[in-house]
């Protein structure tokens, strides 16, 4: 055991340092191949939260220089998971600060002895330094492919795949490129670090249930913390049951496996960075701006090759009415466009149309509004007028496509009242119906999407306005449907039938027992 610990500490120290340097390069998803091996590190890790007043005792006492148990008590923590939901310790429920994870790892001897092998530690995602998802070790040759960028276009019935490949470790290499179809058959070949592959008679990737013109997004916002395969597959089955075709990653990038599922099933993604909570003037400074640009570089670098990603979102509900926010958002949006000129860029606004300083710079306007919920409580009859006024004001001023990116109402499953009262299933259903009447007046014009908040209930900090978390989901936290789920299923399949398009029929994996006429 002592030897195993020594091996682990000796190996992981340089690996962590190397991983930090690796951010400058590509972010290819680790896959096993004849030249690459992966070692999953998911499972139980030793864990400790730093409850000291300044949250820095771990650094002051250098917990990282020896096994974690030697400096104090630890608890078992599964990875991936959100530690806030695991422990019965009330202090962890809302803990903000440094937490420490540790796991002993013994590397195969060939990984450490073969001078032609490069070993990389990869953390799938970390949010606020504290919530870890999947962790693994993987190897590459010392001369390795660091990054691949793919863009596509169509020329008559042929698909054109433009590629650019970054190779590191040596300038002496020969590169052969093969494009495989879904059955692993080679459909095009190339050589060198950049070029174009041509695929005659190409079958196009197409969004689930979407018409070519006009394209319309209809779905729900999905929370993505704590990657879990069974839950992910269940959520995608529910999306397809609903007939939904899109979601926004609110308010951070999701696990790469989620993006792969979106590619597989034709679910369109508005990919959002963790730009949430930018509510005060002091947040729009040069330090934040530099960091924000760096975050967008990482998001684009990771997700640029996913066909499901159709738009980048740089922030959720920033204080975009501030003068300083205007310049800040202009720079972040311009930087994101320079990273990827092929996709539109947006941010999600809840500001007044006349005061929004960031709207002139986006390609698509995304709006959050909660009529008859956060104000005008109970007055469902006002929604259609308020929604029409909102859309008309924004479109008249900016002349850009609009997505209703959030709307909804909190609902406690099993609460019923007629006439509808807030927090009942009837109120949520009636509120959505009023929104849909307003959306239908504009969706054939300039409104190009509607995304409900939220897919399923989720936990939040406790407060007098939250009953065991946010209850705006149309499914419970256990993924059981509320009444509104059946309303949405009827609506989404109706829209799919109205705009039925052969691409969707040919490519859909969810047509059996569907509501297609």
VOKE-927542 format. One record per residue (C-alpha): residue number from 0; x, y, z. Coordinates in nm, 2 decimals, padded with zeros to 4 digits. Last residue first. Example, Ala and Ser with C-alpha at 12.3 -4.5 7.8 and 13.67 -1.06 7.14 Angstrom:
<sites>
1/01.37/-00.11/00.71
0/01.23/-00.45/00.78
</sites>
This chain:
<sites>
516/-05.02/01.17/-03.85
515/-04.70/01.18/-03.65
514/-04.78/01.12/-03.28
513/-04.51/00.86/-03.24
512/-04.56/00.49/-03.16
511/-04.24/00.42/-03.36
510/-04.10/00.75/-03.49
509/-03.83/00.80/-03.23
508/-03.49/00.74/-03.41
507/-03.56/01.03/-03.65
506/-03.34/01.04/-03.96
505/-03.57/00.97/-04.25
504/-03.88/01.13/-04.10
503/-03.69/01.44/-03.99
502/-03.53/01.49/-04.33
501/-03.87/01.44/-04.49
500/-04.02/01.76/-04.33
499/-04.34/01.80/-04.12
498/-04.40/02.16/-04.04
497/-04.76/02.13/-03.92
496/-04.69/01.77/-03.79
495/-04.40/01.89/-03.58
494/-04.60/02.18/-03.44
493/-04.88/01.94/-03.34
492/-04.61/01.71/-03.18
491/-04.49/02.00/-02.98
490/-04.83/02.11/-02.87
489/-04.97/01.77/-02.76
488/-04.65/01.69/-02.57
487/-04.65/02.03/-02.41
486/-05.00/01.98/-02.27
485/-04.91/01.63/-02.15
484/-04.61/01.78/-01.97
483/-04.83/02.05/-01.82
482/-05.02/01.80/-01.61
481/-04.71/01.70/-01.42
480/-04.49/01.42/-01.55
479/-04.26/01.20/-01.33
478/-03.89/01.26/-01.38
477/-03.79/01.20/-01.01
476/-03.72/01.57/-00.98
475/-04.07/01.63/-01.10
474/-04.14/01.69/-01.46
473/-04.29/02.01/-01.61
472/-04.03/02.18/-01.40
471/-04.10/02.52/-01.24
470/-04.06/02.37/-00.89
469/-03.73/02.53/-00.80
468/-03.61/02.39/-00.46
467/-03.78/02.23/-00.16
466/-04.06/02.49/-00.17
465/-03.88/02.80/-00.28
464/-04.01/03.16/-00.22
463/-03.94/03.16/00.16
462/-03.58/03.06/00.09
461/-03.37/02.74/00.07
460/-03.09/02.74/-00.17
459/-03.18/02.55/-00.49
458/-03.28/02.20/-00.58
457/-03.42/02.10/-00.92
456/-03.76/02.04/-01.07
455/-03.76/01.91/-01.43
454/-03.75/02.05/-01.78
453/-03.78/02.42/-01.67
452/-03.81/02.69/-01.78
451/-03.98/02.66/-02.11
450/-03.79/02.73/-02.44
449/-03.97/02.89/-02.73
448/-03.81/02.95/-03.07
447/-03.80/03.14/-03.39
446/-04.01/03.44/-03.32
445/-03.99/03.66/-03.64
444/-04.30/03.58/-03.85
443/-04.45/03.23/-03.83
442/-04.38/03.22/-03.46
441/-04.55/03.56/-03.39
440/-04.92/03.49/-03.33
439/-04.84/03.14/-03.21
438/-04.63/03.27/-02.93
437/-04.92/03.47/-02.79
436/-05.15/03.17/-02.78
435/-04.86/02.96/-02.65
434/-04.81/03.20/-02.36
433/-05.17/03.17/-02.26
432/-05.16/02.79/-02.27
431/-04.84/02.80/-02.06
430/-05.01/03.00/-01.79
429/-05.32/02.77/-01.79
428/-05.10/02.46/-01.75
427/-04.90/02.61/-01.46
426/-05.21/02.73/-01.29
425/-05.39/02.39/-01.33
424/-05.09/02.21/-01.17
423/-05.12/02.43/-00.87
422/-04.84/02.67/-00.74
421/-05.05/02.98/-00.82
420/-05.43/02.94/-00.83
419/-05.64/02.80/-01.11
418/-06.02/02.83/-01.08
417/-06.02/02.54/-00.99
416/-05.74/02.42/-00.76
415/-05.50/02.12/-00.77
414/-05.17/02.05/-00.59
413/-05.05/01.70/-00.67
412/-04.71/01.81/-00.81
411/-04.61/02.15/-00.67
410/-04.60/02.39/-00.96
409/-04.38/02.70/-01.02
408/-04.46/02.89/-01.34
407/-04.30/02.92/-01.68
406/-04.11/03.13/-01.93
405/-03.75/03.13/-02.05
404/-03.57/03.16/-02.38
403/-03.85/03.32/-02.58
402/-03.64/03.33/-02.90
401/-03.63/03.64/-03.12
400/-03.50/03.69/-03.48
399/-03.36/04.05/-03.53
398/-03.51/04.38/-03.64
397/-03.36/04.56/-03.34
396/-03.61/04.83/-03.24
395/-03.93/04.70/-03.40
394/-03.84/04.34/-03.31
393/-03.79/04.43/-02.94
392/-04.11/04.64/-02.91
391/-04.33/04.40/-03.10
390/-04.21/04.09/-02.90
389/-04.27/04.25/-02.56
388/-04.61/04.41/-02.66
387/-04.73/04.07/-02.79
386/-04.62/03.90/-02.47
385/-04.79/04.16/-02.25
384/-05.11/04.14/-02.44
383/-05.12/03.76/-02.44
382/-05.02/03.74/-02.07
381/-05.28/03.98/-01.92
380/-05.56/03.73/-01.88
379/-05.34/03.51/-01.66
378/-05.38/03.76/-01.38
377/-05.28/03.53/-01.09
376/-04.99/03.74/-00.97
375/-04.94/04.05/-01.18
374/-04.57/04.02/-01.11
373/-04.32/03.73/-01.06
372/-04.57/03.48/-01.20
371/-04.83/03.65/-01.43
370/-04.57/03.73/-01.69
369/-04.24/03.55/-01.64
368/-04.00/03.69/-01.90
367/-03.67/03.57/-02.04
366/-03.57/03.69/-02.38
365/-03.32/03.57/-02.64
364/-03.24/03.81/-02.93
363/-03.05/03.64/-03.22
362/-02.74/03.78/-03.39
361/-02.62/03.97/-03.09
360/-02.44/04.31/-03.10
359/-02.72/04.56/-03.09
358/-02.87/04.37/-02.79
357/-02.59/04.45/-02.55
356/-02.69/04.80/-02.43
355/-03.05/04.70/-02.34
354/-03.23/05.02/-02.23
353/-03.52/05.04/-02.48
352/-03.59/04.66/-02.47
351/-03.60/04.65/-02.09
350/-03.37/04.39/-01.95
349/-03.43/04.02/-01.90
348/-03.17/03.92/-02.16
347/-03.01/03.59/-02.27
346/-02.69/03.63/-02.46
345/-02.64/03.56/-02.83
344/-02.39/03.44/-03.09
343/-02.47/03.30/-03.44
342/-02.25/03.02/-03.57
341/-02.00/03.00/-03.86
340/-01.76/03.28/-03.76
339/-01.62/03.07/-03.47
338/-01.34/03.21/-03.27
337/-01.38/03.55/-03.42
336/-01.75/03.54/-03.34
335/-01.67/03.46/-02.98
334/-01.43/03.76/-02.96
333/-01.70/03.99/-03.11
332/-01.95/03.87/-02.85
331/-01.71/03.91/-02.56
330/-01.62/04.26/-02.68
329/-01.97/04.38/-02.74
328/-02.08/04.23/-02.41
327/-01.82/04.44/-02.21
326/-01.88/04.76/-02.41
325/-02.26/04.74/-02.34
324/-02.21/04.62/-01.98
323/-02.03/04.94/-01.89
322/-02.33/05.14/-02.00
321/-02.56/04.94/-01.77
320/-02.89/04.81/-01.92
319/-02.72/04.47/-01.98
318/-02.73/04.37/-01.62
317/-02.65/04.02/-01.73
316/-02.95/03.78/-01.76
315/-02.76/03.47/-01.88
314/-02.43/03.51/-02.06
313/-02.22/03.43/-02.37
312/-02.46/03.21/-02.56
311/-02.32/03.03/-02.86
310/-02.55/02.90/-03.13
309/-02.62/02.59/-03.34
308/-02.45/02.32/-03.14
307/-02.60/01.99/-03.26
306/-02.34/01.95/-03.53
305/-02.07/01.91/-03.26
304/-01.73/02.01/-03.39
303/-01.70/02.35/-03.21
302/-01.78/02.20/-02.86
301/-01.44/02.19/-02.68
300/-01.26/02.48/-02.85
299/-01.57/02.69/-02.84
298/-01.62/02.64/-02.47
297/-01.25/02.69/-02.39
296/-01.23/03.01/-02.60
295/-01.55/03.13/-02.44
294/-01.39/03.09/-02.09
293/-01.09/03.29/-02.20
292/-01.31/03.57/-02.32
291/-01.48/03.57/-01.99
290/-01.15/03.58/-01.80
289/-01.03/03.88/-02.00
288/-01.36/04.06/-01.95
287/-01.37/03.98/-01.57
286/-01.02/04.14/-01.53
285/-01.12/04.43/-01.75
284/-01.42/04.52/-01.55
283/-01.80/04.45/-01.59
282/-01.85/04.29/-01.25
281/-01.82/04.62/-01.07
280/-02.15/04.74/-01.23
279/-02.35/04.47/-01.06
278/-02.57/04.18/-01.20
277/-02.33/03.95/-01.38
276/-02.49/03.65/-01.20
275/-02.45/03.41/-01.49
274/-02.17/03.38/-01.75
273/-02.11/03.01/-01.70
272/-02.09/02.96/-02.08
271/-02.40/02.87/-02.29
270/-02.44/02.63/-02.59
269/-02.77/02.67/-02.76
268/-02.82/02.31/-02.85
267/-03.03/02.13/-03.12
266/-03.14/01.77/-03.04
265/-03.08/01.54/-03.34
264/-03.06/01.21/-03.15
263/-02.69/01.12/-03.20
262/-02.56/01.48/-03.20
261/-02.76/01.56/-02.89
260/-02.63/01.24/-02.73
259/-02.27/01.35/-02.81
258/-02.34/01.69/-02.65
257/-02.46/01.51/-02.33
256/-02.14/01.29/-02.33
255/-01.94/01.61/-02.34
254/-02.07/01.71/-02.00
253/-02.27/02.03/-02.00
252/-02.15/02.39/-02.06
251/-02.29/02.64/-01.81
250/-02.61/02.82/-01.73
249/-02.83/02.68/-01.86
248/-02.72/02.46/-02.16
247/-03.01/02.57/-02.39
246/-03.24/02.31/-02.53
245/-03.38/02.18/-02.86
244/-03.61/01.94/-03.05
243/-03.90/01.85/-02.82
242/-04.15/01.58/-02.94
241/-04.25/01.53/-02.57
240/-04.16/01.15/-02.59
239/-03.83/01.26/-02.76
238/-03.74/01.48/-02.47
237/-03.86/01.21/-02.22
236/-03.63/00.96/-02.38
235/-03.35/01.21/-02.37
234/-03.41/01.26/-02.00
233/-03.41/00.89/-01.93
232/-03.08/00.84/-02.12
231/-02.92/01.12/-01.92
230/-03.05/00.98/-01.59
229/-02.91/00.64/-01.66
228/-02.57/00.79/-01.77
227/-02.52/01.03/-01.48
226/-02.33/01.37/-01.51
225/-02.37/01.59/-01.20
224/-02.50/01.92/-01.31
223/-02.70/01.95/-01.64
222/-03.02/02.15/-01.58
221/-03.24/02.13/-01.88
220/-03.43/02.43/-02.03
219/-03.73/02.31/-02.22
218/-03.83/02.26/-02.58
217/-03.94/02.42/-02.91
216/-03.70/02.55/-03.16
215/-03.84/02.66/-03.50
214/-03.68/02.64/-03.84
213/-03.90/02.80/-04.11
212/-03.81/02.65/-04.34
211/-03.62/02.32/-04.32
210/-03.88/02.16/-04.09
209/-03.75/02.01/-03.76
208/-03.87/01.69/-03.61
207/-03.52/01.60/-03.47
206/-03.25/01.82/-03.62
205/-03.09/01.70/-03.94
204/-02.75/01.54/-04.02
203/-02.73/01.52/-04.40
202/-02.70/01.20/-04.60
201/-02.43/01.26/-04.87
200/-02.47/01.14/-05.23
199/-02.10/01.22/-05.29
198/-01.88/01.28/-04.99
197/-01.59/01.52/-05.06
196/-01.31/01.57/-04.81
195/-01.12/01.90/-04.79
194/-00.78/01.97/-04.67
193/-00.56/02.04/-04.37
192/-00.29/01.86/-04.17
191/-00.19/01.62/-04.45
190/-00.37/01.34/-04.63
189/-00.72/01.27/-04.73
188/-00.98/00.99/-04.77
187/-01.36/00.97/-04.80
186/-01.65/00.73/-04.73
185/-01.47/00.47/-04.52
184/-01.72/00.24/-04.36
183/-01.76/00.26/-03.98
182/-02.14/00.19/-04.00
181/-02.22/00.55/-03.90
180/-01.99/00.68/-04.18
179/-01.61/00.70/-04.16
178/-01.39/00.98/-04.29
177/-01.02/00.88/-04.32
176/-00.73/01.11/-04.28
175/-00.36/01.01/-04.32
174/-00.09/01.21/-04.15
173/00.28/01.14/-04.18
172/00.51/01.27/-03.91
171/00.83/01.45/-03.85
170/00.75/01.80/-03.70
169/00.73/01.65/-03.35
168/00.54/01.67/-03.02
167/00.23/01.83/-03.14
166/-00.01/01.78/-03.44
165/-00.30/02.03/-03.51
164/-00.55/01.92/-03.77
163/-00.76/02.13/-04.00
162/-01.06/01.98/-04.18
161/-01.30/02.09/-04.44
160/-01.58/01.84/-04.50
159/-01.78/01.89/-04.82
158/-02.10/01.70/-04.87
157/-02.22/01.62/-05.22
156/-02.57/01.64/-05.36
155/-02.54/02.00/-05.49
154/-02.24/02.13/-05.30
153/-02.30/02.12/-04.93
152/-02.09/02.27/-04.65
151/-01.90/02.15/-04.35
150/-01.65/02.28/-04.09
149/-01.41/02.06/-03.89
148/-01.14/02.16/-03.64
147/-00.92/01.89/-03.50
146/-00.68/01.93/-03.20
145/-00.38/01.78/-03.03
144/-00.30/01.49/-03.26
143/00.00/01.32/-03.10
142/00.38/01.28/-03.12
141/00.46/01.16/-02.76
140/00.20/00.89/-02.82
139/-00.12/00.94/-02.63
138/-00.24/00.82/-02.29
137/-00.54/00.86/-02.08
136/-00.63/00.92/-01.72
135/-00.98/00.99/-01.62
134/-01.22/01.21/-01.42
133/-01.59/01.24/-01.46
132/-01.77/01.53/-01.29
131/-01.64/01.74/-01.01
130/-01.83/02.01/-00.83
129/-01.60/02.24/-00.62
128/-01.38/02.48/-00.81
127/-01.68/02.69/-00.90
126/-01.79/02.43/-01.15
125/-01.55/02.15/-01.26
124/-01.57/01.95/-01.58
123/-01.44/01.63/-01.74
122/-01.12/01.64/-01.54
121/-00.84/01.49/-01.76
120/-00.50/01.37/-01.64
119/-00.27/01.31/-01.93
118/00.00/01.05/-01.99
117/00.24/01.08/-02.29
116/00.39/00.75/-02.42
115/00.70/00.73/-02.64
114/00.93/00.71/-02.33
113/00.76/00.38/-02.23
112/00.83/00.33/-01.86
111/00.55/00.52/-01.69
110/00.26/00.40/-01.91
109/00.41/00.05/-01.96
108/00.41/00.00/-01.58
107/00.03/00.05/-01.56
106/-00.05/00.34/-01.33
105/-00.16/00.30/-00.97
104/-00.41/00.56/-00.85
103/-00.50/00.66/-00.50
102/-00.79/00.90/-00.49
101/-00.82/01.25/-00.34
100/-01.07/01.53/-00.35
99/-01.05/01.86/-00.17
98/-01.31/02.13/-00.13
97/-01.25/02.51/-00.15
96/-01.54/02.74/-00.08
95/-01.92/02.77/-00.10
94/-02.12/02.52/00.12
93/-02.49/02.53/00.08
92/-02.58/02.17/00.16
91/-02.23/02.10/00.29
90/-02.29/02.25/00.64
89/-02.60/02.04/00.68
88/-02.39/01.72/00.69
87/-02.62/01.45/00.56
86/-02.39/01.42/00.26
85/-02.47/01.35/-00.11
84/-02.67/01.65/-00.25
83/-02.42/01.93/-00.19
82/-02.14/01.70/-00.31
81/-02.27/01.72/-00.67
80/-02.17/01.39/-00.84
79/-01.92/01.23/-01.07
78/-01.74/01.11/-00.87
77/-01.87/00.96/-00.55
76/-01.76/01.11/-00.21
75/-01.64/00.91/00.09
74/-01.56/01.12/00.39
73/-01.23/01.26/00.52
72/-01.10/01.34/00.87
71/-00.77/01.53/00.92
70/-00.43/01.61/00.79
69/-00.32/01.24/00.74
68/-00.64/01.15/00.57
67/-00.55/01.37/00.27
66/-00.24/01.18/00.17
65/00.06/01.41/00.17
64/00.17/01.74/00.00
63/-00.18/01.85/-00.11
62/-00.29/01.93/00.25
61/-00.04/02.22/00.24
60/-00.13/02.36/00.58
59/-00.18/02.71/00.44
58/-00.33/02.57/00.13
57/-00.58/02.35/00.30
56/-00.65/02.62/00.56
55/-00.78/02.85/00.28
54/-01.15/02.87/00.34
53/-01.10/03.20/00.53
52/-01.31/03.09/00.83
51/-01.21/02.73/00.81
50/-01.47/02.48/00.67
49/-01.24/02.34/00.40
48/-01.45/02.06/00.26
47/-01.30/01.71/00.27
46/-01.33/01.42/00.03
45/-01.17/01.08/-00.03
44/-01.29/00.95/-00.37
43/-01.54/00.68/-00.45
42/-01.60/00.60/-00.82
41/-01.48/00.76/-01.15
40/-01.11/00.73/-01.22
39/-01.15/00.57/-01.57
38/-00.83/00.46/-01.74
37/-00.80/00.54/-02.11
36/-00.56/00.41/-02.37
35/-00.45/00.57/-02.70
34/-00.24/00.44/-02.99
33/-00.46/00.15/-03.11
32/-00.76/00.36/-03.01
31/-00.94/00.45/-02.69
30/-01.13/00.78/-02.69
29/-01.06/01.10/-02.50
28/-01.27/01.39/-02.62
27/-01.04/01.65/-02.80
26/-00.98/01.96/-02.60
25/-00.70/02.12/-02.81
24/-00.40/02.33/-02.68
23/-00.34/02.61/-02.43
22/-00.54/02.42/-02.17
21/-00.27/02.16/-02.18
20/-00.04/02.37/-01.96
19/-00.28/02.31/-01.67
18/-00.29/01.94/-01.75
17/00.09/01.92/-01.74
16/00.10/02.05/-01.39
15/-00.16/01.80/-01.28
14/00.03/01.52/-01.45
13/00.36/01.63/-01.28
12/00.20/01.58/-00.94
11/-00.01/01.27/-01.04
10/00.28/01.03/-01.10
9/00.49/01.07/-00.79
8/00.18/01.09/-00.57
7/00.03/00.77/-00.71
6/00.35/00.58/-00.71
5/00.42/00.67/-00.35
4/00.07/00.57/-00.25
3/00.11/00.23/-00.43
2/00.44/00.17/-00.25
1/00.28/00.24/00.08
0/00.00/00.00/00.00
</sites>
